[in-house]
């Protein structure tokens, strides 16, 4: 599965993806930032240091750039700049979000 269009609405803080199977996904910037797949963010999520002062997450989108034909990189203003979001990862997040919205999970 691959996107046919990706649109970022900075006012609503939503990334809208239309997929080649006709499905449309709306992913909130907060979710995308909180679930950043980069190594640093993964480490912070999976092994939190109880003595570390948590830096505030940024939900303000700075840029989206293509990464080959398999992903996008998302840069957050004042936050992470290294997250590479594969099509598969984005679709998994969208499917989980849709399942939670419908009460399935």
Biopython code that builds the backbone (N, CA, C, O; Angstrom):
import numpy as np
from Bio.PDB.StructureBuilder import StructureBuilder

atoms = [
    (1, "UNK", "N", (0.826, -1.170, 0.000)),
    (1, "UNK", "CA", (0.000, 0.000, 0.000)),
    (1, "UNK", "C", (0.876, 1.240, 0.000)),
    (1, "UNK", "O", (1.920, 1.300, 0.650)),
    (2, "UNK", "N", (0.415, 2.218, -0.748)),
    (2, "UNK", "CA", (1.163, 3.471, -0.896)),
    (2, "UNK", "C", (0.175, 4.628, -0.897)),
    (2, "UNK", "O", (-0.971, 4.468, -1.317)),
    (3, "UNK", "N", (0.608, 5.781, -0.435)),
    (3, "UNK", "CA", (-0.282, 6.936, -0.486)),
    (3, "UNK", "C", (-0.379, 7.487, -1.904)),
    (3, "UNK", "O", (0.583, 7.448, -2.670)),
    (4, "UNK", "N", (-1.552, 7.997, -2.233)),
    (4, "UNK", "CA", (-1.718, 8.720, -3.494)),
    (4, "UNK", "C", (-1.670, 10.216, -3.247)),
    (4, "UNK", "O", (-1.395, 10.987, -4.166)),
    (5, "UNK", "N", (-1.937, 10.641, -2.001)),
    (5, "UNK", "CA", (-1.770, 12.049, -1.629)),
    (5, "UNK", "C", (-1.557, 12.161, -0.124)),
    (5, "UNK", "O", (-2.065, 11.362, 0.663)),
    (6, "UNK", "N", (-0.790, 13.177, 0.244)),
    (6, "UNK", "CA", (-0.535, 13.490, 1.647)),
    (6, "UNK", "C", (-0.706, 14.993, 1.798)),
    (6, "UNK", "O", (-0.080, 15.776, 1.084)),
    (7, "UNK", "N", (-1.569, 15.390, 2.743)),
    (7, "UNK", "CA", (-1.839, 16.801, 2.972)),
    (7, "UNK", "C", (-1.703, 17.107, 4.455)),
    (7, "UNK", "O", (-2.254, 16.400, 5.299)),
    (8, "UNK", "N", (-0.967, 18.161, 4.763)),
    (8, "UNK", "CA", (-0.815, 18.589, 6.155)),
    (8, "UNK", "C", (-1.643, 19.844, 6.380)),
    (8, "UNK", "O", (-1.425, 20.864, 5.727)),
    (9, "UNK", "N", (-2.591, 19.767, 7.301)),
    (9, "UNK", "CA", (-3.395, 20.925, 7.687)),
    (9, "UNK", "C", (-2.830, 21.446, 9.000)),
    (9, "UNK", "O", (-3.111, 20.903, 10.069)),
    (10, "UNK", "N", (-2.033, 22.503, 8.910)),
    (10, "UNK", "CA", (-1.366, 23.035, 10.102)),
    (10, "UNK", "C", (-2.360, 23.685, 11.065)),
    (10, "UNK", "O", (-2.114, 23.717, 12.271)),
    (11, "UNK", "N", (-3.464, 24.198, 10.556)),
    (11, "UNK", "CA", (-4.472, 24.816, 11.417)),
    (11, "UNK", "C", (-5.150, 23.779, 12.298)),
    (11, "UNK", "O", (-5.326, 23.995, 13.497)),
    (12, "UNK", "N", (-5.531, 22.653, 11.706)),
    (12, "UNK", "CA", (-6.200, 21.583, 12.453)),
    (12, "UNK", "C", (-5.208, 20.597, 13.069)),
    (12, "UNK", "O", (-5.594, 19.746, 13.870)),
    (13, "UNK", "N", (-3.938, 20.707, 12.700)),
    (13, "UNK", "CA", (-2.882, 19.799, 13.180)),
    (13, "UNK", "C", (-3.207, 18.347, 12.829)),
    (13, "UNK", "O", (-3.153, 17.453, 13.675)),
    (14, "UNK", "N", (-3.547, 18.141, 11.549)),
    (14, "UNK", "CA", (-3.913, 16.814, 11.042)),
    (14, "UNK", "C", (-3.142, 16.533, 9.753)),
    (14, "UNK", "O", (-3.048, 17.395, 8.879)),
    (15, "UNK", "N", (-2.594, 15.328, 9.639)),
    (15, "UNK", "CA", (-2.000, 14.852, 8.393)),
    (15, "UNK", "C", (-3.012, 13.913, 7.750)),
    (15, "UNK", "O", (-3.388, 12.900, 8.339)),
    (16, "UNK", "N", (-3.453, 14.251, 6.542)),
    (16, "UNK", "CA", (-4.429, 13.423, 5.833)),
    (16, "UNK", "C", (-3.714, 12.662, 4.729)),
    (16, "UNK", "O", (-3.007, 13.245, 3.907)),
    (17, "UNK", "N", (-3.910, 11.349, 4.725)),
    (17, "UNK", "CA", (-3.284, 10.481, 3.724)),
    (17, "UNK", "C", (-4.386, 9.736, 2.992)),
    (17, "UNK", "O", (-5.237, 9.103, 3.616)),
    (18, "UNK", "N", (-4.370, 9.812, 1.670)),
    (18, "UNK", "CA", (-5.243, 8.985, 0.844)),
    (18, "UNK", "C", (-4.381, 7.860, 0.291)),
    (18, "UNK", "O", (-3.328, 8.094, -0.302)),
    (19, "UNK", "N", (-4.852, 6.631, 0.499)),
    (19, "UNK", "CA", (-4.087, 5.441, 0.119)),
    (19, "UNK", "C", (-4.553, 4.907, -1.228)),
    (19, "UNK", "O", (-5.653, 5.215, -1.685)),
    (20, "UNK", "N", (-3.700, 4.103, -1.858)),
    (20, "UNK", "CA", (-4.018, 3.560, -3.182)),
    (20, "UNK", "C", (-5.164, 2.554, -3.164)),
    (20, "UNK", "O", (-5.636, 2.147, -4.226)),
    (21, "UNK", "N", (-5.626, 2.140, -1.967)),
    (21, "UNK", "CA", (-6.806, 1.269, -1.894)),
    (21, "UNK", "C", (-8.090, 2.076, -1.675)),
    (21, "UNK", "O", (-9.160, 1.506, -1.462)),
    (22, "UNK", "N", (-7.970, 3.425, -1.732)),
    (22, "UNK", "CA", (-9.130, 4.292, -1.585)),
    (22, "UNK", "C", (-9.397, 4.742, -0.164)),
    (22, "UNK", "O", (-10.228, 5.624, 0.055)),
    (23, "UNK", "N", (-8.716, 4.160, 0.803)),
    (23, "UNK", "CA", (-8.891, 4.526, 2.212)),
    (23, "UNK", "C", (-8.271, 5.903, 2.461)),
    (23, "UNK", "O", (-7.258, 6.250, 1.854)),
    (24, "UNK", "N", (-8.877, 6.677, 3.347)),
    (24, "UNK", "CA", (-8.325, 7.963, 3.763)),
    (24, "UNK", "C", (-8.078, 7.921, 5.262)),
    (24, "UNK", "O", (-8.936, 7.482, 6.028)),
    (25, "UNK", "N", (-6.906, 8.376, 5.676)),
    (25, "UNK", "CA", (-6.522, 8.374, 7.088)),
    (25, "UNK", "C", (-6.249, 9.800, 7.534)),
    (25, "UNK", "O", (-5.662, 10.592, 6.796)),
    (26, "UNK", "N", (-6.679, 10.118, 8.749)),
    (26, "UNK", "CA", (-6.367, 11.406, 9.357)),
    (26, "UNK", "C", (-5.576, 11.148, 10.634)),
    (26, "UNK", "O", (-6.084, 10.567, 11.592)),
    (27, "UNK", "N", (-4.331, 11.589, 10.627)),
    (27, "UNK", "CA", (-3.436, 11.361, 11.764)),
    (27, "UNK", "C", (-3.119, 12.694, 12.442)),
    (27, "UNK", "O", (-2.547, 13.586, 11.814)),
    (28, "UNK", "N", (-3.484, 12.836, 13.712)),
    (28, "UNK", "CA", (-3.170, 14.069, 14.437)),
    (28, "UNK", "C", (-1.661, 14.252, 14.589)),
    (28, "UNK", "O", (-0.928, 13.287, 14.806)),
    (29, "UNK", "N", (-1.206, 15.496, 14.472)),
    (29, "UNK", "CA", (0.214, 15.784, 14.656)),
    (29, "UNK", "C", (0.699, 15.279, 16.014)),
    (29, "UNK", "O", (1.816, 14.774, 16.118)),
    (30, "UNK", "N", (-0.125, 15.408, 17.053)),
    (30, "UNK", "CA", (0.275, 14.962, 18.390)),
    (30, "UNK", "C", (0.629, 13.477, 18.382)),
    (30, "UNK", "O", (1.652, 13.075, 18.937)),
    (31, "UNK", "N", (-0.214, 12.668, 17.753)),
    (31, "UNK", "CA", (0.060, 11.232, 17.662)),
    (31, "UNK", "C", (1.358, 10.980, 16.903)),
    (31, "UNK", "O", (2.196, 10.192, 17.342)),
    (32, "UNK", "N", (1.523, 11.648, 15.767)),
    (32, "UNK", "CA", (2.723, 11.453, 14.955)),
    (32, "UNK", "C", (3.985, 11.824, 15.731)),
    (32, "UNK", "O", (4.983, 11.105, 15.683)),
    (33, "UNK", "N", (3.937, 12.942, 16.444)),
    (33, "UNK", "CA", (5.103, 13.359, 17.220)),
    (33, "UNK", "C", (5.353, 12.409, 18.391)),
    (33, "UNK", "O", (6.489, 12.002, 18.635)),
    (34, "UNK", "N", (4.284, 12.059, 19.114)),
    (34, "UNK", "CA", (4.435, 11.160, 20.264)),
    (34, "UNK", "C", (4.937, 9.778, 19.859)),
    (34, "UNK", "O", (5.618, 9.117, 20.643)),
    (35, "UNK", "N", (4.613, 9.335, 18.651)),
    (35, "UNK", "CA", (5.007, 8.009, 18.174)),
    (35, "UNK", "C", (6.157, 8.070, 17.165)),
    (35, "UNK", "O", (6.308, 7.175, 16.333)),
    (36, "UNK", "N", (6.954, 9.115, 17.243)),
    (36, "UNK", "CA", (8.097, 9.252, 16.339)),
    (36, "UNK", "C", (8.936, 7.971, 16.371)),
    (36, "UNK", "O", (9.299, 7.497, 17.448)),
    (37, "UNK", "N", (9.247, 7.408, 15.190)),
    (37, "UNK", "CA", (9.964, 6.135, 15.146)),
    (37, "UNK", "C", (11.487, 6.238, 15.234)),
    (37, "UNK", "O", (12.170, 5.221, 15.115)),
    (38, "UNK", "N", (12.032, 7.432, 15.438)),
    (38, "UNK", "CA", (13.496, 7.534, 15.470)),
    (38, "UNK", "C", (14.056, 6.835, 16.710)),
    (38, "UNK", "O", (13.332, 6.593, 17.676)),
    (39, "UNK", "N", (15.327, 6.520, 16.675)),
    (39, "UNK", "CA", (15.971, 5.773, 17.762)),
    (39, "UNK", "C", (15.906, 6.521, 19.087)),
    (39, "UNK", "O", (15.662, 5.907, 20.126)),
    (40, "UNK", "N", (16.115, 7.821, 19.072)),
    (40, "UNK", "CA", (16.088, 8.603, 20.307)),
    (40, "UNK", "C", (14.710, 8.591, 20.944)),
    (40, "UNK", "O", (14.579, 8.354, 22.145)),
    (41, "UNK", "N", (13.680, 8.845, 20.144)),
    (41, "UNK", "CA", (12.312, 8.871, 20.678)),
    (41, "UNK", "C", (11.878, 7.481, 21.140)),
    (41, "UNK", "O", (11.202, 7.352, 22.160)),
    (42, "UNK", "N", (12.264, 6.441, 20.396)),
    (42, "UNK", "CA", (11.958, 5.066, 20.819)),
    (42, "UNK", "C", (12.586, 4.766, 22.174)),
    (42, "UNK", "O", (11.943, 4.183, 23.047)),
    (43, "UNK", "N", (13.823, 5.158, 22.345)),
    (43, "UNK", "CA", (14.519, 4.925, 23.614)),
    (43, "UNK", "C", (13.811, 5.657, 24.753)),
    (43, "UNK", "O", (13.632, 5.096, 25.834)),
    (44, "UNK", "N", (13.412, 6.900, 24.516)),
    (44, "UNK", "CA", (12.717, 7.669, 25.551)),
    (44, "UNK", "C", (11.387, 7.023, 25.926)),
    (44, "UNK", "O", (11.010, 7.013, 27.098)),
    (45, "UNK", "N", (10.675, 6.484, 24.939)),
    (45, "UNK", "CA", (9.383, 5.835, 25.208)),
    (45, "UNK", "C", (9.552, 4.505, 25.931)),
    (45, "UNK", "O", (8.813, 4.203, 26.869)),
    (46, "UNK", "N", (10.528, 3.711, 25.491)),
    (46, "UNK", "CA", (10.670, 2.341, 25.993)),
    (46, "UNK", "C", (11.479, 2.217, 27.279)),
    (46, "UNK", "O", (11.285, 1.272, 28.044)),
    (47, "UNK", "N", (12.374, 3.153, 27.518)),
    (47, "UNK", "CA", (13.229, 3.096, 28.709)),
    (47, "UNK", "C", (13.306, 4.472, 29.363)),
    (47, "UNK", "O", (14.373, 5.085, 29.385)),
    (48, "UNK", "N", (12.202, 4.957, 29.890)),
    (48, "UNK", "CA", (12.234, 6.298, 30.470)),
    (48, "UNK", "C", (13.145, 6.357, 31.689)),
    (48, "UNK", "O", (13.160, 5.447, 32.518)),
    (49, "UNK", "N", (13.887, 7.423, 31.779)),
    (49, "UNK", "CA", (14.762, 7.665, 32.925)),
    (49, "UNK", "C", (13.959, 8.469, 33.946)),
    (49, "UNK", "O", (13.594, 9.611, 33.669)),
    (50, "UNK", "N", (13.677, 7.899, 35.120)),
    (50, "UNK", "CA", (12.834, 8.608, 36.089)),
    (50, "UNK", "C", (13.465, 9.894, 36.619)),
    (50, "UNK", "O", (12.758, 10.746, 37.157)),
    (51, "UNK", "N", (14.769, 10.047, 36.479)),
    (51, "UNK", "CA", (15.443, 11.248, 36.962)),
    (51, "UNK", "C", (15.607, 12.314, 35.884)),
    (51, "UNK", "O", (15.999, 13.442, 36.183)),
    (52, "UNK", "N", (15.316, 11.971, 34.661)),
    (52, "UNK", "CA", (15.495, 12.901, 33.550)),
    (52, "UNK", "C", (14.321, 13.868, 33.486)),
    (52, "UNK", "O", (13.162, 13.481, 33.636)),
    (53, "UNK", "N", (14.645, 15.114, 33.262)),
    (53, "UNK", "CA", (13.594, 16.103, 33.051)),
    (53, "UNK", "C", (13.104, 15.929, 31.620)),
    (53, "UNK", "O", (13.879, 16.022, 30.668)),
    (54, "UNK", "N", (11.827, 15.679, 31.486)),
    (54, "UNK", "CA", (11.242, 15.424, 30.169)),
    (54, "UNK", "C", (11.150, 16.728, 29.393)),
    (54, "UNK", "O", (10.617, 17.724, 29.883)),
    (55, "UNK", "N", (11.667, 16.707, 28.199)),
    (55, "UNK", "CA", (11.542, 17.883, 27.341)),
    (55, "UNK", "C", (10.140, 17.903, 26.752)),
    (55, "UNK", "O", (9.596, 16.856, 26.399)),
    (56, "UNK", "N", (9.561, 19.074, 26.646)),
    (56, "UNK", "CA", (8.224, 19.128, 26.058)),
    (56, "UNK", "C", (8.271, 18.718, 24.591)),
    (56, "UNK", "O", (9.196, 19.075, 23.862)),
    (57, "UNK", "N", (7.268, 17.971, 24.174)),
    (57, "UNK", "CA", (7.200, 17.545, 22.778)),
    (57, "UNK", "C", (6.656, 18.684, 21.949)),
    (57, "UNK", "O", (5.841, 19.480, 22.415)),
    (58, "UNK", "N", (7.111, 18.750, 20.728)),
    (58, "UNK", "CA", (6.615, 19.761, 19.806)),
    (58, "UNK", "C", (5.604, 19.129, 18.864)),
    (58, "UNK", "O", (5.855, 18.078, 18.276)),
    (59, "UNK", "N", (4.473, 19.776, 18.731)),
    (59, "UNK", "CA", (3.441, 19.299, 17.816)),
    (59, "UNK", "C", (3.270, 20.259, 16.642)),
    (59, "UNK", "O", (2.310, 20.159, 15.879)),
    (60, "UNK", "N", (4.218, 21.194, 16.508)),
    (60, "UNK", "CA", (4.163, 22.139, 15.401)),
    (60, "UNK", "C", (5.033, 21.608, 14.261)),
    (60, "UNK", "O", (6.250, 21.473, 14.393)),
    (61, "UNK", "N", (4.384, 21.318, 13.158)),
    (61, "UNK", "CA", (5.066, 20.745, 12.001)),
    (61, "UNK", "C", (5.971, 21.781, 11.347)),
    (61, "UNK", "O", (5.549, 22.903, 11.066)),
    (62, "UNK", "N", (7.203, 21.396, 11.111)),
    (62, "UNK", "CA", (8.129, 22.268, 10.400)),
    (62, "UNK", "C", (8.235, 21.857, 8.935)),
    (62, "UNK", "O", (8.150, 22.705, 8.046)),
    (63, "UNK", "N", (8.420, 20.561, 8.677)),
    (63, "UNK", "CA", (8.594, 20.109, 7.294)),
    (63, "UNK", "C", (8.285, 18.627, 7.170)),
    (63, "UNK", "O", (8.431, 17.852, 8.116)),
    (64, "UNK", "N", (7.852, 18.262, 5.970)),
    (64, "UNK", "CA", (7.679, 16.859, 5.588)),
    (64, "UNK", "C", (8.461, 16.668, 4.298)),
    (64, "UNK", "O", (8.315, 17.447, 3.356)),
    (65, "UNK", "N", (9.285, 15.639, 4.257)),
    (65, "UNK", "CA", (10.087, 15.363, 3.067)),
    (65, "UNK", "C", (9.983, 13.892, 2.693)),
    (65, "UNK", "O", (9.897, 13.032, 3.569)),
    (66, "UNK", "N", (9.990, 13.598, 1.391)),
    (66, "UNK", "CA", (9.966, 12.195, 0.974)),
    (66, "UNK", "C", (11.286, 11.510, 1.313)),
    (66, "UNK", "O", (12.349, 12.131, 1.302)),
    (67, "UNK", "N", (11.194, 10.221, 1.613)),
    (67, "UNK", "CA", (12.372, 9.380, 1.826)),
    (67, "UNK", "C", (12.226, 8.220, 0.854)),
    (67, "UNK", "O", (11.450, 7.293, 1.084)),
    (68, "UNK", "N", (12.979, 8.284, -0.228)),
    (68, "UNK", "CA", (12.858, 7.254, -1.260)),
    (68, "UNK", "C", (11.417, 7.116, -1.700)),
    (68, "UNK", "O", (10.696, 8.107, -1.817)),
    (69, "UNK", "N", (10.999, 5.886, -1.943)),
    (69, "UNK", "CA", (9.604, 5.644, -2.326)),
    (69, "UNK", "C", (8.886, 4.821, -1.262)),
    (69, "UNK", "O", (7.921, 4.115, -1.555)),
    (70, "UNK", "N", (9.374, 4.922, -0.003)),
    (70, "UNK", "CA", (8.813, 4.079, 1.049)),
    (70, "UNK", "C", (8.412, 4.829, 2.319)),
    (70, "UNK", "O", (7.842, 4.227, 3.228)),
    (71, "UNK", "N", (8.697, 6.132, 2.399)),
    (71, "UNK", "CA", (8.464, 6.820, 3.670)),
    (71, "UNK", "C", (8.497, 8.332, 3.500)),
    (71, "UNK", "O", (8.796, 8.860, 2.429)),
    (72, "UNK", "N", (8.175, 9.013, 4.609)),
    (72, "UNK", "CA", (8.388, 10.453, 4.715)),
    (72, "UNK", "C", (9.166, 10.710, 6.005)),
    (72, "UNK", "O", (9.087, 9.938, 6.961)),
    (73, "UNK", "N", (9.915, 11.805, 6.009)),
    (73, "UNK", "CA", (10.514, 12.256, 7.265)),
    (73, "UNK", "C", (9.710, 13.467, 7.715)),
    (73, "UNK", "O", (9.317, 14.309, 6.908)),
    (74, "UNK", "N", (9.477, 13.536, 9.012)),
    (74, "UNK", "CA", (8.733, 14.657, 9.574)),
    (74, "UNK", "C", (9.642, 15.356, 10.564)),
    (74, "UNK", "O", (10.242, 14.727, 11.436)),
    (75, "UNK", "N", (9.735, 16.679, 10.413)),
    (75, "UNK", "CA", (10.523, 17.497, 11.328)),
    (75, "UNK", "C", (9.562, 18.365, 12.127)),
    (75, "UNK", "O", (8.670, 19.010, 11.577)),
    (76, "UNK", "N", (9.768, 18.362, 13.436)),
    (76, "UNK", "CA", (8.915, 19.126, 14.350)),
    (76, "UNK", "C", (9.670, 20.359, 14.819)),
    (76, "UNK", "O", (10.832, 20.263, 15.212)),
    (77, "UNK", "N", (9.021, 21.514, 14.781)),
    (77, "UNK", "CA", (9.653, 22.757, 15.212)),
    (77, "UNK", "C", (9.997, 22.641, 16.703)),
    (77, "UNK", "O", (9.116, 22.439, 17.538)),
    (78, "UNK", "N", (11.262, 22.769, 17.014)),
    (78, "UNK", "CA", (11.698, 22.683, 18.399)),
    (78, "UNK", "C", (11.679, 21.279, 18.966)),
    (78, "UNK", "O", (11.818, 21.096, 20.176)),
    (79, "UNK", "N", (11.509, 20.284, 18.106)),
    (79, "UNK", "CA", (11.434, 18.904, 18.582)),
    (79, "UNK", "C", (12.278, 17.990, 17.722)),
    (79, "UNK", "O", (13.301, 18.404, 17.177)),
    (80, "UNK", "N", (11.855, 16.768, 17.606)),
    (80, "UNK", "CA", (12.595, 15.758, 16.852)),
    (80, "UNK", "C", (12.670, 16.126, 15.368)),
    (80, "UNK", "O", (11.737, 16.699, 14.806)),
    (81, "UNK", "N", (13.787, 15.787, 14.759)),
    (81, "UNK", "CA", (13.995, 16.082, 13.346)),
    (81, "UNK", "C", (14.432, 14.836, 12.572)),
    (81, "UNK", "O", (14.836, 14.937, 11.413)),
    (82, "UNK", "N", (14.354, 13.662, 13.206)),
    (82, "UNK", "CA", (14.945, 12.476, 12.601)),
    (82, "UNK", "C", (13.973, 11.341, 12.342)),
    (82, "UNK", "O", (14.398, 10.259, 11.936)),
    (83, "UNK", "N", (12.691, 11.549, 12.561)),
    (83, "UNK", "CA", (11.720, 10.469, 12.398)),
    (83, "UNK", "C", (11.457, 10.144, 10.938)),
    (83, "UNK", "O", (11.095, 11.020, 10.153)),
    (84, "UNK", "N", (11.641, 8.880, 10.576)),
    (84, "UNK", "CA", (11.297, 8.401, 9.234)),
    (84, "UNK", "C", (10.091, 7.485, 9.385)),
    (84, "UNK", "O", (10.178, 6.410, 9.980)),
    (85, "UNK", "N", (8.972, 7.928, 8.839)),
    (85, "UNK", "CA", (7.691, 7.241, 8.973)),
    (85, "UNK", "C", (7.417, 6.466, 7.687)),
    (85, "UNK", "O", (7.067, 7.058, 6.666)),
    (86, "UNK", "N", (7.573, 5.153, 7.736)),
    (86, "UNK", "CA", (7.319, 4.322, 6.546)),
    (86, "UNK", "C", (5.828, 4.302, 6.256)),
    (86, "UNK", "O", (5.011, 4.577, 7.134)),
    (87, "UNK", "N", (5.479, 3.975, 5.018)),
    (87, "UNK", "CA", (4.058, 3.859, 4.656)),
    (87, "UNK", "C", (3.384, 2.838, 5.569)),
    (87, "UNK", "O", (2.264, 3.052, 6.034)),
    (88, "UNK", "N", (4.074, 1.728, 5.821)),
    (88, "UNK", "CA", (3.511, 0.673, 6.666)),
    (88, "UNK", "C", (3.239, 1.186, 8.082)),
    (88, "UNK", "O", (2.183, 0.913, 8.654)),
    (89, "UNK", "N", (4.191, 1.925, 8.641)),
    (89, "UNK", "CA", (4.038, 2.453, 9.995)),
    (89, "UNK", "C", (2.872, 3.439, 10.062)),
    (89, "UNK", "O", (2.079, 3.402, 11.003)),
    (90, "UNK", "N", (2.767, 4.320, 9.063)),
    (90, "UNK", "CA", (1.667, 5.286, 9.028)),
    (90, "UNK", "C", (0.320, 4.583, 8.918)),
    (90, "UNK", "O", (-0.641, 4.972, 9.582)),
    (91, "UNK", "N", (0.249, 3.556, 8.088)),
    (91, "UNK", "CA", (-1.010, 2.833, 7.916)),
    (91, "UNK", "C", (-1.376, 2.073, 9.195)),
    (91, "UNK", "O", (-2.546, 2.022, 9.574)),
    (92, "UNK", "N", (-0.382, 1.486, 9.855)),
    (92, "UNK", "CA", (-0.653, 0.796, 11.122)),
    (92, "UNK", "C", (-1.218, 1.767, 12.155)),
    (92, "UNK", "O", (-2.177, 1.442, 12.855)),
    (93, "UNK", "N", (-0.623, 2.964, 12.253)),
    (93, "UNK", "CA", (-1.138, 3.965, 13.186)),
    (93, "UNK", "C", (-2.566, 4.351, 12.834)),
    (93, "UNK", "O", (-3.424, 4.460, 13.711)),
    (94, "UNK", "N", (-2.816, 4.558, 11.540)),
    (94, "UNK", "CA", (-4.157, 4.945, 11.094)),
    (94, "UNK", "C", (-5.172, 3.853, 11.395)),
    (94, "UNK", "O", (-6.280, 4.142, 11.845)),
    (95, "UNK", "N", (-4.802, 2.605, 11.150)),
    (95, "UNK", "CA", (-5.714, 1.488, 11.418)),
    (95, "UNK", "C", (-6.002, 1.362, 12.913)),
    (95, "UNK", "O", (-7.142, 1.106, 13.302)),
    (96, "UNK", "N", (-4.981, 1.539, 13.752)),
    (96, "UNK", "CA", (-5.183, 1.497, 15.202)),
    (96, "UNK", "C", (-6.083, 2.638, 15.659)),
    (96, "UNK", "O", (-6.974, 2.445, 16.486)),
    (97, "UNK", "N", (-5.846, 3.816, 15.121)),
    (97, "UNK", "CA", (-6.660, 4.977, 15.473)),
    (97, "UNK", "C", (-8.110, 4.763, 15.064)),
    (97, "UNK", "O", (-9.028, 5.068, 15.826)),
    (98, "UNK", "N", (-8.313, 4.243, 13.874)),
    (98, "UNK", "CA", (-9.671, 3.976, 13.382)),
    (98, "UNK", "C", (-10.345, 2.911, 14.242)),
    (98, "UNK", "O", (-11.529, 3.032, 14.554)),
    (99, "UNK", "N", (-9.610, 1.873, 14.627)),
    (99, "UNK", "CA", (-10.162, 0.831, 15.490)),
    (99, "UNK", "C", (-10.568, 1.373, 16.841)),
    (99, "UNK", "O", (-11.615, 1.006, 17.373)),
    (100, "UNK", "N", (-9.740, 2.251, 17.405)),
    (100, "UNK", "CA", (-10.073, 2.856, 18.695)),
    (100, "UNK", "C", (-11.273, 3.778, 18.572)),
    (100, "UNK", "O", (-12.098, 3.844, 19.483)),
    (101, "UNK", "N", (-11.381, 4.494, 17.455)),
    (101, "UNK", "CA", (-12.501, 5.415, 17.266)),
    (101, "UNK", "C", (-13.816, 4.672, 17.123)),
    (101, "UNK", "O", (-14.866, 5.186, 17.508)),
    (102, "UNK", "N", (-13.768, 3.456, 16.568)),
    (102, "UNK", "CA", (-15.006, 2.699, 16.369)),
    (102, "UNK", "C", (-15.342, 1.821, 17.567)),
    (102, "UNK", "O", (-16.361, 1.130, 17.576)),
    (103, "UNK", "N", (-14.467, 1.853, 18.589)),
    (103, "UNK", "CA", (-14.725, 1.073, 19.793)),
    (103, "UNK", "C", (-14.208, -0.342, 19.728)),
    (103, "UNK", "O", (-14.534, -1.156, 20.593)),
    (104, "UNK", "N", (-13.397, -0.663, 18.710)),
    (104, "UNK", "CA", (-12.872, -2.024, 18.561)),
    (104, "UNK", "C", (-11.658, -2.288, 19.444)),
    (104, "UNK", "O", (-11.279, -3.445, 19.628)),
    (105, "UNK", "N", (-11.045, -1.254, 19.992)),
    (105, "UNK", "CA", (-9.834, -1.527, 20.751)),
    (105, "UNK", "C", (-9.455, -0.523, 21.699)),
    (105, "UNK", "O", (-8.443, -0.673, 22.385)),
]
sb = StructureBuilder()
sb.init_structure("model")
sb.init_model(0)
sb.init_chain("A")
sb.init_seg("    ")
for serial, (resi, resn, name, xyz) in enumerate(atoms, 1):
    if name == "N":
        sb.init_residue(resn, " ", resi, " ")
    sb.init_atom(name, np.array(xyz, "f"), 0.0, 1.0, " ", f" {name:<3s}", serial, name[0])
structure = sb.get_structure()
